[in-house]
Amino acid sequence: MSTRTLISWTSMITAFAQHGLSQQALQLFEDMRFVGVRPNKITFVGVLSACSQAGMIDQALAYYDMMINEYKINPVMDHYACLVDMFVRSGQIYEAFDFIKKTDLVPNEFIWSILIAGCRSQGKLELGFYAAEQLLELKPKDSETYFLLLNMYLSAGRWKDVSRVRKMMRDEKVDKITDWSWISIRNKVYTFKPGSKKNQASEVAKTLEDLHDRARHLGYQVETNMAIVDEEKEEATALPAHHSEKLAVAFGLLNTSNEAQIRVIKSISMCRDCHNFIKVVSILTSRTIIIRDSKKLHKFFNGQCSCGDFGGLV
């Protein structure tokens, strides 16, 4: 590129940050400043995101201060989200909440989701319940948020709260969650939902059974409390062993070469069980598995996920 503009610099910084190449992103930012290109608020989103991905707390706070005091850029929600995400990824849940209080930040849906995932991952249940209730206030008609909160209370055995949330769901006439996944192979799209009987269903079931057996030897255990029972209809949502992304991934493994990436799109957030399972599958198969759910892009490889285990919410 003969002439680098603010847009091209910012695009490269953001791309490096999104792919976990934090050092390269920050070096580009310093190169940009060195040649006299003035960053804007979008540039700093990329910079703070790079710091978040790498757990570089001191550097992130220094860049945040630089943005405000040197470049006179007022923070927006995306900047706050990067810093909250950074604290959560680093295991500093209380610091994340303190940061919100100090900045008089009114969190949006994305920030509450980050906090909930962090609280659940680190066992901070009371803070997690608080964050989930706040998210529900923002999205009072959202099925996924209700099921998230219901699963959290079920996991903790808080039956009065379970009954309360179920009553709220009835009063609000909350729709059931629709779990679908899609995978494209050789220019053809295949769709899956729990209990699907098409697209090589028997072979997919056998593959999943084998993967579950092998995964257990690596310490994986199915989180059966991810299946929610409706009190009135006495119906259960699909057990996590049959969630749609598992079916799509198994189908992809059956129908692509051993070197091919598996790419799946899912209609709702991954649950923690499926998230843990796909991490193990990436080890067992030596495959890169990419799942785009309603909240995040998850890139699984060698037992790790690009979301840092803060993406599985439901």
C-alpha positions, 0 to 999 in steps of 0.5 A: 500500500503506497499511501497509508491513511487513518482508515487503513492503519485502523483496519490493520490494527483492528484485524490483528487484534481480532485474530489475537495478534496483540503485539503486532496490533500495538506495534502498528499503532506505535508506527502510526503515531510515529509517522504522524497519523492521529488516531481516532476513537475507532483506532483506540477500540482496536488498541484496547481490544488488543490489550484485552486479548493479551491480558495487558492491563497496565498497557490498556489503562495507559492507552485509555489515559492517552486517548482521553488526555493526549488525544482528547477523545471521550470514551464510548461504550466500545472502549468501556467494553474492551476494558471490562472484557480485559478485567474479566479475562484476567480473572479480576471480576471485582475490578471490572465492577469497580471500573463500571462504578468509577466511570459512571458507566451504564452497561449495555447488553454486551457488557452485562453478557461479558460480566455474566460469563466471567462470573459463571466461569470464576464461580462468583454466583451472586454477582452473576445473578445480579448481572443477569437480572440487569440484563433481563431489565434491558431485554425483558422480552428476550427468550435467551436471557430468560433461559440464561437466568433460569439455567443459572438458578437451576445450577445453584439449586435456587428453586424459589428463583427458578419458580419466580423466573418461570412465572415471569416467562409465563406472564411475558409470554416468552417464546421458546428458544429456537436452536438451529445450526447451519454448515456449508459444504461444497456450496450446499447448506445443511441445517440441523436442529435438536433431534434432527432425523436428516443429513446422515442422522444415524452416522452423525449420532454414531460419530457423536457417541464416539466423540463423547466416549473419547472426550470423557477420557480427557475429563469432559462431563456432560452438564445435564442441568443445561436441559430445562424442564417447562413446569406446565407443559412438562417438556424438556429442551434437548439434552446438550448431547443433541444440541444443534452445533454438535450435530453440525460439527459431527456432520462436518467431520464426516464430510470434509477432509482431515485438514479442513476447517469446520465452520458452523453458524448457530442461531443462539448462544452456545451453552457451556456444555457444548463449548467445553465439548467442542474444545475437546473435539478440537484436540481429538480431531486436530481440527480448527472448528469455527462457530459463529453464535448469536453473541460471538465468534468462537475459534476452537483449536487444540483445546482452546477457544478464541473467546477465552471461555467467556462466550458460552452463556446459555 
